[in-house]
Amino acid sequence: MLTSAQERLIEATAPVVAEHLDAITLRFYPLMFERYSDVRALFNATHQASGSQAKALASGVLAYVQLRKDRERARQVMSTVVSKHVALGIRPDQYPIVGECLMAAIGEVLGDAVTAEIADAWSGLYEELAGLLIEMEDHRYLEFANREGGWRGTRTFRIAETRQESRVIRSFVLAPEDGGPVADFEPGQFIGVKLTIDGEPVYRHYSLSAAPNGKTYRLSIKREPGGRVSSYFHELMTVGDTLELLPPSGDLTLIDGDEPLMLLSGGVGQTPMLPLASRALEQGRKVVYLHAAQHGELHAFGDELDALKSSYPQQLRSVTLYDQPQANDSPDHVGLIDRELLARYLPEGQPRCYFVGPQGFMSCVDEHLEDLGVAAERRHYEYFGPARPLRSA
């Protein structure tokens, strides 16, 4: 626990640390990888190169500094971090590595301004944050391990089936190698994947794209240009191959109630929306499902949505939007998503809106929904990569 003197030091120096936090986090990762090369596999190289991982860390640290005295609010905000960590299998013994390298980065960037007393205060703050995250993560690990078909750590799965969903999206149905049951998850969640490529471990998160069935999980992976892991899946992974999975995680889950839903997806953002739609329709709720794609060859899961419409004709309204339609395409609308389109399909009353897609898509949707009177607590979204302010550049 921080002393009152340390509390005052944190309060006095927080503006200076915040001013230099981007520089600190940009130095932190190379420093950590130099000292502890084995943790590099836990971080997506693309997110490292773009700087989004460093920005996410900076945002998380600042959020905790601002919210730490409101314990419940801090837990809510840190839940997104915990979800990512659970899907990577982060362990308590890895936190001292981060603390050591973070403090070293602070010392390098701020130099002599970091006195021994200031260093002790910020080290104490980090230990407090680490303790909170460890506690929350351990709770998640235990809860999932105690479910029927649950586990802790990694579990080996084999590819039981593959299917090409669009020109760039391929589905992989995964069954446990041990033949046992598979724990349910909350629709909308993602799962951690561990592969070995060229003798090196790599980790990724992918949304679970089919409803829970107790027997298998389904991942639907977009082949990204230059993507090391997505290309590996598309080019080399086939039926019978194995991989390791970590526990499902994520907070983009259906909130109980009877209000109507608007589900909006762009590109591969469909993957968490399909299970959400299935669960909501099973509950008897009305759903507007709006999907944006470039054209028909890149539009996946059309047959699954058609099947849902056949099963729930009075509940489900499906809308397609293409911005670069081809000659044989017949979308409901052509162009980019805008306020007028959302206003046309937004359910009456107090709907909940869930949306996932590229940064620009989500920023646009969020801004228009706010303008249309949808309260912030009824707008739900999640990043496929490191979280950052939704409307940031």
N, C-alpha and C positions, 0 to 999 in steps of 0.2 A: 504494500500500500504506500502511495506517495505521502511524504510528510507535507505539512502546511508550507514549509519553505520551498519544497520542490514544486508544489502546486503554484506558488507565486512565480517561480522561475519559468515554469511552462507557460503560464499566462503572459509573462513579460516577453518571452522569446518566440512565442508562436508566430507572430507576424513576420519575423525575420526568417524563420524556417519555412513558412508558407511562401515567402517571396522567392526563395531559392529551391523550393521543393522539386521542381522539374529537373533542375541541374543535379540535385542530390539523387533522385531516382534514376536518372540516366547514367550516373556514375555507379550506382549501387549494383546494377545487374552485371556489367563487365567485371567488377570487383569480386562479386560472389562467384561468377563462373571461373575466374582465375584461381580463387582459393579452393573452391569445391566444385570441380568440373562434373561430378556425378549428378548434380541437381539440374544441370542444363537441360536434360531430357524432359523435365517437367514443364518447360516453357516453349511455347510455339515460336519458332524462329521468325515467322512472318510478322507476328505481333511485336516481337522484339525489334525487328528492323523498322517497322512503321512508327515505333514510339508509343503505340497504344497501350502496351503492357506497363510501361513506366508511368504513363498518365493515369492508368487505373490504380496503380499503387499509390500515387500521390493523392488522388481523390479519396482513397480509402483512409489514408493516414489523416488527412484534413478532416474528413467526416467524423472520425473517432475523436479527434481533439475537440471538435465543436460539440459533440453529443455525449461524451463519456460520463458526464454527471447525471444524465438521464439514462439510466441503465437499460430500461425497456426499449427506449427509442434506439439506443446504440445497438441492441441485439437485433432489432428489426432491420436497420440499415446494413449491419454486417452479415445478414443472412445470405445476401448474394455472394459475398466472399466465401462464406462457409460452403455454399452449394458447389462452387468451383473447386474448393479444396477437397470436399468429399469425393467428387468424381475424379480426383487425381490421387486419392489415397494418402493425403498429406498426414505426416506423423508428428507427434509432439517433439521428438528429438530433432526435427528439422527446423524448429523455430529458433533455437539459439544461433544457427547458422545465419538466418536472416537478420537477427538482432545484431550480431557481430558486424556483419557487412554493412548494414544500414548505418550503424553508428560510425563506422570507418568512413563511409561516404559523406556523412554530415561533417566529420572532422576535416576531410580533404576539401570540401567545398567552402566551408565557413572559416577554416583555419583557426587562428588564435582567438577568434570570438567565442569559440567553444571552450569554456573553462571546465575544470574538473567537476565543479558543482553542476554546471549546465548539462554536461555529459551524463552525470549520474541521474539527473532528473529525467532526461529524455530516455535513458535506458530503462528507468523505472516505468515510464509511460509505455514503452514498447512491451515490457514484461506484463503489464496490466492488460494490454490489448491481446497479446499472445495467449494469456490465460483465459480470456473470454472466448477467443476463437477455438482453443483446444477443448474447452468445456462444451461448446456448442457442437463441434465436430464429433466429439466422443459420443454425445447423445444421439446424433444422427447415425453413427456407425452401429451403436448398440441396438437402436430401434430397428434398423434394417436387418441386422444379423439375426434378430429374434423372430422375424417373420418366417412363415413357411416358405421354403425355397430361397431364403436370404443367405448372405454370407458376409464375411469381413475380409478386407484385402482384395485380392484378385481371384477370379474364378474363370476357368478355361471353358470357352464356348467354341463350337464348330459351325461353319457355314452350312446350313441345311438346304438353302435355296437362294437363288439370285433372280432379279428381274430388272430389266431396263424400263424405267418409268418415263424417261424423256431422253432427248439427245445427250443431256449432261448429268442426269440423276439416275443412279442405280440403287436398288434396294438389296439388302442382305438380311436374310432371316437366320437368326442365330439360336442354336439349341445347346444346352449344357452338355459338355463332354461326359460328365458323370451320370447322365441320364435322369437326374433328379428333377424335382419341380423348380419352377422359376417364380421368384417373388413378384407380386404385383407392384406397380408403381402408380404415381398420380399422372393421369394424362397431361401432357404439356412438358413433362420433365425430360432431361437429357441423361446420358450415361457416359462414363469414362471408358475409353478404349486404350489398351496398351498393346503395342506391336513391337516386334524387333525387326528393324530394317537395316541391312548391311551391318549386322552385328551390334547395332545400337538400339536401346529402348527409346520409343517415342510414345507420347500420350496425346490424345485428342478427346474432345467432347462432341457427341452427336445426339441430336434429338431422337427420342423413341417415336417412330412414325406410325405405329399401329397400336390399337387399344390393348391393354393387358389381357393375356389369355392363360397364364399359369404355366405355359410350356415353352414359349420362345419370346425373343425380342426381335424387333425389326429396326434396322438403321437404313436410312435413305440418304445417300451421300452424293453431293454435287462434286463433279470433277472440276477443281479450280485450276486455272492456268498457272503452271509452275508449282502447284500444290504437291508437296512430297508425299503426304499420306493419302490424300484423295486419289492421286494418280496410282499409287500402290494398290489401293482397293480396286480401282477400275481396271487396271492392266494385269494384275497378278493374283488377286484374291479370288478364289473360286470355291465351288461346293467341296466340302471335306477339309478345307483349310481351317486352322484354329487361330484364336486370338484370346486375349484376356480382357475381362470386363471388371470394372469397379462398380460400386453401388450407384443406382440411379439417384439423381439429385435435381435441384432446380425449383424455383418459386413461381413459375408461370403456370399455376394450377387453377382449376375451376373453383370459384368461390360459390358456396352453396347459396341457393335462392331460387326464385321462380321468375326473375326478371329476364327479358329477352337478351340475346347476345348478338354482337356484331364481331365476326372474326375476319381479320384482314391480313393477307399475306402477300409478300412479294418474292418471287423466285422460289428458292428452296425454303423460304420461311413457312411453306405449307407443312413441313414435317411435324412441328408440335401442334398445328391447328387441327389436323385430321383426328387425333385421339380426343382433343377437346370437343370437337363437333360431335363425335360419336357419343361421348359421355353426356353432353348437354341434351342431345336428342333423346337418349334413353331416359333422361329425367323428365321429359315432357316439355322442355323449354323450346321456345322459338329461336331460330338461328338464321342470321343473314351471313353468308359466307362469300366474301369478296376477294378474288385472287387476281393479282396483276403479274403479267409475264410479258416478255418481248413478243413472242408469237407462239403458235400452236406446237411447234417442235420442242419448245422449251417448257411447255405446260404439262406437268406430271399429274398423275392420280385422277385424271378426268373420269375414268371408269368407277373409281371408288366414290367420288362425289355423286355420280349418276345413281349408283346403288343406294346411297343414303337418301337421295331425293325420292327414289322409288319406295323406300321403306317408310319415309316420313314426309309425304307430299304436302301435308298441311303445316309442317313445322319448319322446313328448310327451304330457304331461298338462296340459290347459288348464282353469283354474278362473276363474269370474266371480263378482264380489261387487258387489251394488248396495245402496246405503244408502237410496235413495228410489225403489224400483221402481214402474213404472206397471202398469196392469191387465194388459197383454199381455206383460209381461216374464217371463222364466223363468230368472233367474240361478241359479247353483249355491248361493249363499248370500246372505242379506239382512243388512245391518248394516254395522258398521265393522270394519276389520281389528283383530284382537286376538291375544293369545298362543296361545289355544286353536286358532284357525284356522291359524296358522303351524305350530304343532306337528303338526297333522293332516297337513299336506302337505309339510313339510320332508323332503327326501330323507335316507335313512340314510347313515351314514358321515361323510365330511368334505365336504359340499357347498360350493360357492361361491355366494354370494347377491348378485345385482345388483338395485338398486332405484332408481327415479326417480319423482318426483311432487311434490306440494305439500310445503312444509316440515313440516307436522304429520304427514302420511303417512310421510315418510321418518324423522322422529324416532321415531315409534311403531314402525315396522318395525325400525329399528336397535336400539332398546331391547329389543324382544321377542326378536330374534335373538341378542343378547348373552345374554339370560336363558336362552335355549335352548342355549347352549354354542357358538354359532358365533363363532369367533375374529375379532378385528378385521381381521386380514389377509385374511379370507375374506368380508368385507362390503364391497361396492363400490357407490359411489353418485356422483352428480354433480348439481350445481345447474344449472338453466337460467339463473339470474341470477348475481349476484356470490356467490362462495363465502363461507360463514360457519360458525361452529360448528354442527354438525348439531342439537344439542338446545337451541340458544339460543331465547329467546322470539321 
